[in-house]
Amino acid sequence: AGMLNDVPQPMLDEILTTIPSGQFGAAAQIASYVELLINSPYTTGQTLHVNGGQWMP
């Protein structure tokens, strides 16, 4: 939550209502996704959204 340290709690609560998973992503969750991509050399030219479902194209 380092990048969210200075965000007021009411704003964090509001943002959470827009995330279907109901939680902010933890560094370990992002790291596991990066690991997946590193180990998937056939995946190329994609725009991937790692945001708990907050935005789905």
C-alpha positions as CSV (number, residue, x, y, z in Angstrom):
1,A,0.0,0.0,0.0
2,G,3.0,2.3,-0.3
3,M,1.6,4.4,-3.1
4,L,-1.7,4.7,-1.2
5,N,-0.1,6.0,2.1
6,D,-1.1,9.6,1.5
7,V,-4.6,9.0,0.2
8,P,-7.3,9.9,2.7
9,Q,-9.3,6.9,4.0
10,P,-12.7,8.2,2.7
11,M,-11.2,8.3,-0.8
12,L,-9.7,4.8,-0.4
13,D,-13.2,3.5,0.7
14,E,-14.7,5.1,-2.4
15,I,-12.1,3.6,-4.7
16,L,-12.7,0.1,-3.2
17,T,-16.4,0.3,-4.1
18,T,-15.2,0.3,-7.8
19,I,-13.1,-2.8,-7.5
20,P,-15.1,-6.1,-7.9
21,S,-12.5,-8.1,-6.0
22,G,-13.0,-5.7,-3.0
23,Q,-9.3,-5.2,-2.3
24,F,-6.3,-3.3,-3.5
25,G,-3.6,-5.4,-5.1
26,A,-0.7,-6.4,-2.9
27,A,2.9,-6.4,-4.2
28,A,2.9,-10.3,-4.0
29,Q,-0.1,-10.5,-6.3
30,I,1.5,-8.2,-8.9
31,A,4.8,-10.1,-8.6
32,S,3.1,-13.5,-9.3
33,Y,1.5,-12.0,-12.4
34,V,4.9,-10.7,-13.6
35,E,6.3,-14.2,-12.9
36,L,3.6,-15.7,-15.1
37,L,4.5,-13.3,-17.9
38,I,8.2,-14.0,-17.6
39,N,7.5,-17.7,-17.9
40,S,5.1,-17.3,-20.9
41,P,7.4,-16.4,-23.9
42,Y,4.6,-17.0,-26.4
43,T,2.5,-14.1,-25.0
44,T,3.4,-11.0,-27.0
45,G,1.8,-7.7,-28.0
46,Q,-0.9,-7.7,-25.4
47,T,-2.2,-4.9,-23.1
48,L,-2.9,-6.6,-19.8
49,H,-5.0,-5.0,-17.0
50,V,-4.0,-6.1,-13.5
51,N,-6.5,-4.2,-11.5
52,G,-8.9,-6.5,-9.6
53,G,-11.5,-6.0,-12.3
54,Q,-11.8,-2.2,-11.7
55,W,-11.6,-1.6,-15.4
56,M,-12.5,-4.2,-18.0
57,P,-12.4,-3.3,-21.7
